[in-house]
Amino acid sequence: MAVLFEPFQIRDFKLKNRVCVSPMSQYAAIDGYANDWHFAHLARFALGGCGLVFTEATGVCREGRRTHGDLGLWENGQIEALRRITRFIQSQGSAAGIQLAHAGRKASERRPWHGETPVDAEDVRLRDESPWRAMGPTNEPYGEAWPEPQAMADADIRGVISAFGAAAARADAAGFDVIEVYAAHGFLLHQFYSPLSNTRDDAWGGDFDRRTKLPLAVASVIREQWPEHKALFFRISATDWIDGGWTIEDSVRLAIALKARGVDVIDCSSGGLGGPHPVPRFPLGPAFQSDLAGSVRAGADIATMSVGFIWQAEVANTVIKSGRADLVALARELLNDPNWALRAAAELGDDENYSKWAPAFGWWLDKRNRVMAKLGLSENLVSPTIKK
Ligand SMILES: Cc1cc2nc3c(=O)[nH]c(=O)nc-3n(C[C@H](O)[C@H](O)[C@H](O)COP(=O)(O)O)c2cc1C
């Protein structure tokens, strides 16, 4: 069996395979509430055979959303629609994960197709969506044309920690199997641990220990609220790719400290900090971030998930086989083909007769293949890319 399709277990949390859906914001929520769009978007990946299906970045408080369309989990009313989603994902033998987020200085942004620029008066006019004041470790803005965020006071920081704890309790009530904390891509927790964005000189900034105090406190508060038997992931930007910024060595140190606080898996992404620093150059290519996952896995003795530019089954399998990661996460390729995991299983020789597909689909597809074989049309239709 290809390692990509071997089960994976942490605590009581068991995945049927190593293919995970990377969080993908849909910008379709209203007041943070999930709706039919989120259900359909996420259900496809469970039907498509992924072992773990993550929701998009879900705000732990209203001001912590990146855009007006982000999901949220800051009030109990938001639980029910998510419960419907977790129930369906689990009914297909997949696990359901939620990514909890606070955007910090990156909050109050337009949706990508509205420009990824700060919300302003035009949004009020066009969409009845007003800007709000973002918060960050300092008042340095996220980008050149961005308004100054409010530098967070001690009470603001403590408020965010409690919001993560309360959202974790709601995530449990919504039936999720895994929480992933979004501490990457220039969101609040990344803003705190990177020395480039956290230039505070109080208890929450300065040396490594003080800059990582907030992410570690978030891990601890979630563990207080989140059942012992459920898994906790952290998505980090394992390097800023900028001189003087956060490094892979820092990530190994942080991973060791997170593990001591009950974190099970480090999801290794990179970059995205923003601020007045030069746009980083990084080695983009297939599975380009998998070496980062490998360094964290070896250096901190913790399970890792690799993400970024993974679309070939063989590459995904090799990332795991080579010991760089325990899990792979895919985003854009799953938008292109929500059945990617099922096709990958066939391509890697783990499924010949659509046996991994839901019978309502697989029975028909297998029958069509058998008919085609009889007709001498032996083309394998599992995937046009598979050469028999
Ligand atoms: C539509 C879309 C929305 C995304 N939203 C999130 C998000 O909410 N949280 C997150 O951590 N990453 C987000 N990402 C980044 C992906 O999770 C992933 O890290 C990135 O796309 C690289 O993987 P890929 O090459 O497989 O697409 C998003 C990506 C896409 C394409």
Ligand as a Chemical Component Dictionary entry (heavy atoms), coordinates in Angstrom:
data_LIG
# 
_chem_comp.id                   LIG 
_chem_comp.type                 NON-POLYMER 
_chem_comp.pdbx_formal_charge   0 
_chem_comp.three_letter_code    LIG 
# 
loop_
_chem_comp_atom.comp_id 
_chem_comp_atom.atom_id 
_chem_comp_atom.alt_atom_id 
_chem_comp_atom.type_symbol 
_chem_comp_atom.charge 
_chem_comp_atom.model_Cartn_x 
_chem_comp_atom.model_Cartn_y 
_chem_comp_atom.model_Cartn_z 
_chem_comp_atom.pdbx_ordinal 
LIG C1  C1  C 0 -9.137 29.715 -2.120 1  
LIG C2  C2  C 0 -8.047 29.650 -1.104 2  
LIG C3  C3  C 0 -8.280 30.065 0.203  3  
LIG C4  C4  C 0 -7.300 29.918 1.198  4  
LIG N1  N1  N 0 -7.608 30.202 2.501  5  
LIG C5  C5  C 0 -6.744 29.832 3.478  6  
LIG C6  C6  C 0 -7.145 29.837 4.835  7  
LIG O1  O1  O 0 -8.282 30.173 5.186  8  
LIG N2  N2  N 0 -6.233 29.458 5.767  9  
LIG C7  C7  C 0 -4.969 29.053 5.415  10 
LIG O2  O2  O 0 -4.187 28.675 6.291  11 
LIG N3  N3  N 0 -4.568 29.041 4.131  12 
LIG C8  C8  C 0 -5.430 29.380 3.170  13 
LIG N4  N4  N 0 -5.074 29.239 1.858  14 
LIG C9  C9  C 0 -3.758 28.671 1.542  15 
LIG C10 C10 C 0 -3.876 27.160 1.345  16 
LIG O3  O3  O 0 -4.351 26.515 2.498  17 
LIG C11 C11 C 0 -2.515 26.545 0.948  18 
LIG O4  O4  O 0 -1.610 26.704 2.002  19 
LIG C12 C12 C 0 -1.940 27.180 -0.321 20 
LIG O5  O5  O 0 -2.937 27.394 -1.295 21 
LIG C13 C13 C 0 -0.834 26.314 -0.927 22 
LIG O6  O6  O 0 -1.330 25.021 -1.248 23 
LIG P1  P1  P 0 -1.724 24.612 -2.779 24 
LIG O7  O7  O 0 -0.485 24.831 -3.602 25 
LIG O8  O8  O 0 -2.077 23.150 -2.654 26 
LIG O9  O9  O 0 -2.839 25.463 -3.214 27 
LIG C14 C14 C 0 -6.023 29.416 0.848  28 
LIG C15 C15 C 0 -5.772 29.060 -0.480 29 
LIG C16 C16 C 0 -6.763 29.146 -1.452 30 
LIG C17 C17 C 0 -6.452 28.689 -2.854 31 
# 
loop_
_chem_comp_bond.comp_id 
_chem_comp_bond.atom_id_1 
_chem_comp_bond.atom_id_2 
_chem_comp_bond.value_order 
_chem_comp_bond.pdbx_ordinal 
LIG C1  C2  SING 1  
LIG C2  C3  SING 2  
LIG C2  C16 DOUB 3  
LIG C3  C4  DOUB 4  
LIG C4  N1  SING 5  
LIG C4  C14 SING 6  
LIG N1  C5  DOUB 7  
LIG C5  C6  SING 8  
LIG C5  C8  SING 9  
LIG C6  O1  DOUB 10 
LIG C6  N2  SING 11 
LIG N2  C7  SING 12 
LIG C7  O2  DOUB 13 
LIG C7  N3  SING 14 
LIG N3  C8  DOUB 15 
LIG C8  N4  SING 16 
LIG N4  C9  SING 17 
LIG N4  C14 SING 18 
LIG C9  C10 SING 19 
LIG C10 O3  SING 20 
LIG C10 C11 SING 21 
LIG C11 O4  SING 22 
LIG C11 C12 SING 23 
LIG C12 O5  SING 24 
LIG C12 C13 SING 25 
LIG C13 O6  SING 26 
LIG O6  P1  SING 27 
LIG P1  O7  DOUB 28 
LIG P1  O8  SING 29 
LIG P1  O9  SING 30 
LIG C14 C15 DOUB 31 
LIG C15 C16 SING 32 
LIG C16 C17 SING 33 
# 
